[in-house]
Amino acid sequence: MSGRTTPSQTVGPFFSIGFSWLETTDLTGGASAGTHVTICGRVIDGANQPVPDAVLEIWQADANGRYSHPEDAPELPGANQSLGFGRVAVDHEGKFRFTTLKPGGSSDPNDTPQAPHLVISIFMRGLLRRLITRMYFPSDPANKSDAVLARVPASRRHTIIARPADTGEAMLVWDVHLQGDQETVFFDC
């Protein structure tokens, strides 16, 4: 028997095996109320190469700022019209695309208002733990007073704020850079 150490267990690359039924690229849940928006982008590594086997897990409030949770006032009219959750796999070029409703502003556990945002976890091979970030909506007035966004250095905020697509559609572009000069801001949770 050798005294050499063995590699640690990592996540993946097995996401396409048995997980396809969990993929949800339409988080609207068929809701007609609220602003539908398509979000597309890429997951890119530190060498600016696409990551072909990542999965994004999206959590969000509905258009009224309510989460799909029993404690978040489900009795309010129009609450929880969207799914509030989805998983999206990237393709072989690291690209992803999903449609959702723009969430309303919500409050954190201390009742501090938050700007509309998506909470996104990233899973991929080579990670022992998921990466957690947020995606904010461009030009939203509430971004100026969001406590989490305010803690991010101004020079790095662009990494977690989507940008309008050049197509003229109701589409936003948001790329995830795992390392490098444009590295996305990730949070310890």
N, C-alpha and C positions, 0 to 999 in steps of 0.2 A: 504494500500500500504506500502510495506517495504522500508526502507531507505538504504537497502544494495546495494552495487554496483554489476554490472553484468560483466562477463568476456569480455575482448576486443575481437573483431573479429580477427580471425586468418585465414591463408591460409590453405585450405584443411580440412580434407582428402577427396577430391572429384575429384581428377585428372582423374580417369578412367571414370568418367561419362561425356560423351560429349566431351572429349578431345582426344580420341584415333585417330581421323582423323588428328590431328595436329602432331602426332608422326612421326618423320623422323629418321630412324636409318641408312640411307645411304645418307650422305651429299655430295657424289661425283657428283650427278646430271648426272650420266652416263659418266662423263669425262674419257677419256682414258689417257690424258696427266697428268703428275704429279705423285707423289708417293702416292699410296693408303696405308692407315694404319688403322688398327682396334684398337680401344681403348676400354678397358674394365676396370671395377673396381667396387667398392662398395661405398655406402654412409653409414657411421657408426656414431652412436651417441657417447656421452661421456662415456657411460658404455660399449663401444665396441660391441654394438648390432646393427644389421642392421636396417636401416630406410626403411620400406616397401612402403612408399607412396611419395617419392620425385620425382621431375622432374628436369632434367638438360636441360637448354636452351643454345645452343652453337652458338657463332658468330665467324666467322673467315674470313681471307683473302683467296684468291685463291692461286694457286701455284706460281703466279707471284707477290704476295704481294698486290693484288688489292681487294678491297671490292666490293660486289655486290651492288653498289650504283651509281646513275647517275653522281655524281661529281668525281668518282674515275676512270677516264680515260677509259670508256667502249669501246672507239674506238681502243684501243691497241689490236693487234692480240693475241688471246689466253687468253685474260682477262676474268674473271668471268666464268670460265668453271665449277666451282662447285657451289652448292647452297649457301654456305656461312652461312647457318643458319639451325638449326635443334632442335628438342625437343625429349628427350629420357626419358621415364619413367623407374624407377627401378622396379625390380620384388619384390616378397614377402621376398626375402633374401637380399634386398638392392642392388642387382647387376644390372649393366647397360652394354651396349655394342653398339657401333656404328662404322661405317666406314666413313672415310673422306679422303681428300687429305691433305698432309702436306702443310700447308700454306707457302708461301714465306715470307721473311722479309718485313715488312711494315714500314711506318713512322708515328709518332704521329702527332698531330696537329701543332707542332713546327718544323716538318720535321726532327726530331731526329729518326735515324733508330732504329727499334725494332726487336728483335729476333722472329722467327716464334713461334706463340702461338695461343691458343684458348682462347676466353673470355667465361667464363661459369657462368651462373646464376643458383642458386639452389632455388627451391620452394618446400615447404613442410609444413605440418601442424605444428602449433605452432609458425610459423614465421609471424611477422607483415610486414616484408620487406624481399625481396629476399637477398640471400647471393651472392656476386660477387667475383670471383677469376679468375685466369688464369691457364692454363696448358701449360707448356713449353716442348719441345722435348729434350730428353737426348742427351748429347754429341754434341749438335749443337754449333759450334764455336761462333755464334752470341750471345749466352747466356752470354758470358763474358762481353759484352759491352751493354747489355740491361739495360736501365736506371731504369725501374720498378723492374726488378729482382735484380739490385744492391741495391735498397732500402730495400730489404728484408734481415734480418740478415742471415748470412751464415749458421747458425745452423738450420734455418727453410726453406731454399730454397728447400730442398728435398720434401717438402710437395706440391710444385707446379710444380715439374719436374717429368714427367712420367718416368717409368723404363721399360726396355725391358722385355717382357714376357719370361718365361723359356721354352716356347714351340718351339722356333726357327722360328716361323712365323713372318710376319711383323705386330706384335701386341705389343701394349704398355699397361702397367697396371698403373692406376692412381686411388688411393682411396681418397675419401673425408671424412676426419675426422672432425666432427662438434665441438668436444671439446676434451680436454685431452692432454696428452704429445705429441701426433702426430697431433694436430689440424692443419688443412689446413689453410694457410694464406688467409684471406679474406680482401677485399678492400672496403673502404668507397667511394662511387661514387655519 
